[in-house]
Amino acid sequence: MLMLALRMLRHRIGSAVATLVALTCGVMILMSMGVLVESGMRFTPAPQRYPAADILVADRDMTIEHTEFGQTTTVTVDLPTGGSVPVDLADRIGRLPGVAVAAADRSIQAVVPIQDTAQEAVAHGWSSAALTPYRIVDGNRPDTTDEVAIDTRLATAAGAQLRPGDQIPVRAAGSERQYRVSGIVDRTATGDTPAAIFFTDDHAAALSGSPDRAGLIGIVLAQGADSAAVTSEVGRLAAESGATVHTGDDRGKLEQSEALAAATMLIQLGAVFGGYVAGLVMFVVAGTIGLAVRHRRRDLALLRAVAATPGQVRLMIVAEVAQLSIVSAVLGVPAGLWVTDWVHGQLMTRGFIPDGFPIAGGVLSAVAVSAATVLVAVTAGLIAARRTVKIRPTEALGEVAVEPARSSRVRLVAGLIALGGGVTLTMFGTALRGEAALGAALGMLFVFVLAAALLAPWINRYAAQVLGPVLRAVWGDSGYLAAANLRANARGMATVLTALVLSVGFGGSIWFLQDNLERESIAQTRDGMLAQHALVSAVGLPATAVADARQVPGVVAATGIRRTSVIVPVMGGVEPVAAQVIDPDGADRALDLSVTEGSLADLRGDAVAMSTLQASTQGADLGDQVEFWLGDGTPVSLRLVAVYERGLAFGDVTLHRETGDGHTPTNLDDQVLISTVPGDAEAVAGLAGLVERYPGSGLIDTGVIGAQLATDLALSAWLNKLLIGVMVGYAALAAANTMIMAALARGRELALLRLVGVTTRQVKRMVHAEQAGLLGTSLLIGGVIAAVTLVSVVRTMTGQLIPYVPPLGWISIIGGTALLALVTTVAPISVLLRTPPVHSIGVKE
């Protein structure tokens, strides 16, 4: 049977190539996703910033327990602000036997202007230098608040040759000061870390805004100390403060936050998207192999008629698809590695992952993907041939002579269940709000497409009956033949219908969803920004900047904005959401959040404002106490005083400055929004003076903020659209593959029509009429699925009842699908019609 399987493949080159293409492309996509996941899981950051520390103590995540239906689950989430530990913990740890150094480290963002260039750096207190690879190479440590030790990279930046005793400006904590260079430090080890500067410990504490808190505590053990015993004692003290201990390679996880975030992103990206693609690939491969086996029913029936056992037929099918699967793995795995290399470069270029982030592994992914592909292909082949294998040999040829009158009842029941599930999700998406509605809406697409695939034979049969009069009216006798063919071959064309519905459904919903979110975010920013000017600074702005701005003649209102995140409960778990900390005085004249309930004027004390989406997610009404966690893990219970609509642009949670102070990395504002009297030149001149008062700041038009947002959204949308494009492209490939196979299998049928007097022109018109009927049905069903999904998700996320579709959007979807259907059907049929009918009537199907 193995040799027979190989011969069958050679004589069925069309279906073999189609199956191979579907398998190879699937392997390529899954291989790329697998390598991304494997790279993220294998990534182990080495300690670079604190290599001298034997133990690090930090509080970087939060764990909560949730009980539902009697089941208790534990959820851990990273703290958006990085977390902090009490400074006095370092003093207690330092008194433990075996501890040589216990230093609290603060990392403060700073900018050093050198010869008209702004050099970014991270400032620390001097005591933490013992944890780092930095050592004094010239001069001394800083001893007073007006001294600083600087990195050699800063000392030689932009051609400068700074020496101890020179003066240098440093911008940090919202202000700029002149410091005397007390010393030059250099790294004793290589590493990709930002330039460093060191203040005295007291001055670093003052600049941090939270003198009693630090980012982490590093411990250096004394020579000969019992590492395990000291680690145990440190862990005990750390647990009392809610912190955790990190040793060995685990220390690197506290340092390379960007790289770790990139690793997590790759794992989530590969796993989530890979899961969707895996389902899509299984769907497509099963349909392609099923159609290929279906077109060979005569061959299989003949084998059964000449006494081939069911086991021998199964073995032949398994051998055929296994050979194709192996070849697809040989071709698809290297192609997947090449695609991964390209994606890796694009992710680094566009800033999704840091430069130099390693892509590792591939062997495990190759084995897993290859094994899964073979399993899916073999299973699909056996399922497709099960009917021919099960019937008696003497009935085999008669069974395949005509289309079976009935389709599987199991398939019908499964299709109706899937359809009911889609309708239920639609009802949930309409009745629910927030994240629950979003999850229900996104599930609609996949459930409805599955229902369409299962019910495709009945859909084709009913559509042929309904469209029969239309086809006859437009195409005459050819239309009559087309309707008859659609009815008779309802099961055979089920795979074609499914592939077309898949293409239209994916292309018309997920792709446009991204456009709607981008458009709504930009519109909310534009409409909600009442201020004409914004004072911005790379190192933050103190509260005095707001007060000074309000004193400028012609300024109507000024309010400080600080971007942060909070952690909210969502459907039994927790997740971070975007938030803003504001000074509510005059905020209504600088921002229009489109408040629907309550007022921002009530944002005082223990109060909070939330977007409509977030409030509905938490089931909160105006006046309710809302419980969540601030970015550093501090639990709060705040009264909901306002609900607003523009959460996409301004964050889902708005806090008062007093609530946010002490719970963000700094107590500084990212920007100060300033409203002035329109056309007041004196106000603009006064604001220019405000810029001089805060060196390093800049005054920009708020229109620039919207333009920058559009650029940032387009950058972030690139990855989403790339992934969506892959899915839509693979669905379109499946549709093309399926239609070409279906067209090329019609040689005998078309030859018979021509021999009984049907002209070539009439045959072509019949094919055109069939495609019109099938295409119209596919566009209608796929369009309805896309519309229901898109409307539900857009309404949930933006509140808009009618989603935005680009002017050429539906034209592209409809035109592209129509062109795909016509090209992949008309071209193969034209090839068949060039062969004399007497030559085609005797060939295999």
Secondary structure as UniProt FT lines:
FT   HELIX           2..11
FT   HELIX           13..42
FT   TURN            51..52
FT   STRAND          55..58
FT   STRAND          61..68
FT   TURN            69..70
FT   STRAND          71..78
FT   TURN            80..81
FT   STRAND          85..86
FT   HELIX           88..94
FT   TURN            97..98
FT   STRAND          99..105
FT   STRAND          108..114
FT   TURN            115..116
FT   STRAND          117..125
FT   HELIX           126..131
FT   STRAND          134..139
FT   TURN            145..146
FT   STRAND          147..151
FT   HELIX           152..155
FT   HELIX           157..159
FT   TURN            164..165
FT   STRAND          167..172
FT   TURN            173..174
FT   STRAND          175..187
FT   STRAND          196..199
FT   HELIX           201..208
FT   TURN            211..212
FT   STRAND          213..214
FT   STRAND          216..221
FT   TURN            223..224
FT   HELIX           227..240
FT   TURN            241..242
FT   STRAND          244..247
FT   HELIX           248..254
FT   HELIX           257..268
FT   HELIX           269..273
FT   HELIX           274..294
FT   TURN            295..296
FT   HELIX           297..305
FT   TURN            306..307
FT   HELIX           310..349
FT   TURN            350..351
FT   TURN            355..356
FT   HELIX           363..384
FT   HELIX           386..390
FT   HELIX           393..395
FT   HELIX           396..399
FT   TURN            400..401
FT   HELIX           409..431
FT   HELIX           434..454
FT   HELIX           456..475
FT   HELIX           477..488
FT   TURN            489..493
FT   HELIX           494..528
FT   STRAND          533..541
FT   HELIX           543..551
FT   TURN            553..554
FT   STRAND          555..570
FT   TURN            571..572
FT   STRAND          573..582
FT   TURN            585..586
FT   HELIX           587..590
FT   STRAND          595..598
FT   HELIX           600..602
FT   STRAND          607..611
FT   HELIX           612..617
FT   TURN            618..619
FT   TURN            622..623
FT   STRAND          625..629
FT   TURN            631..632
FT   STRAND          635..644
FT   HELIX           647..650
FT   STRAND          653..656
FT   HELIX           657..660
FT   TURN            661..662
FT   STRAND          669..676
FT   TURN            678..679
FT   HELIX           681..693
FT   TURN            695..696
FT   STRAND          697..701
FT   HELIX           702..744
FT   TURN            745..746
FT   HELIX           747..755
FT   TURN            756..757
FT   HELIX           760..798
FT   TURN            807..808
FT   HELIX           809..833
FT   HELIX           837..840
FT   TURN            841..842
//
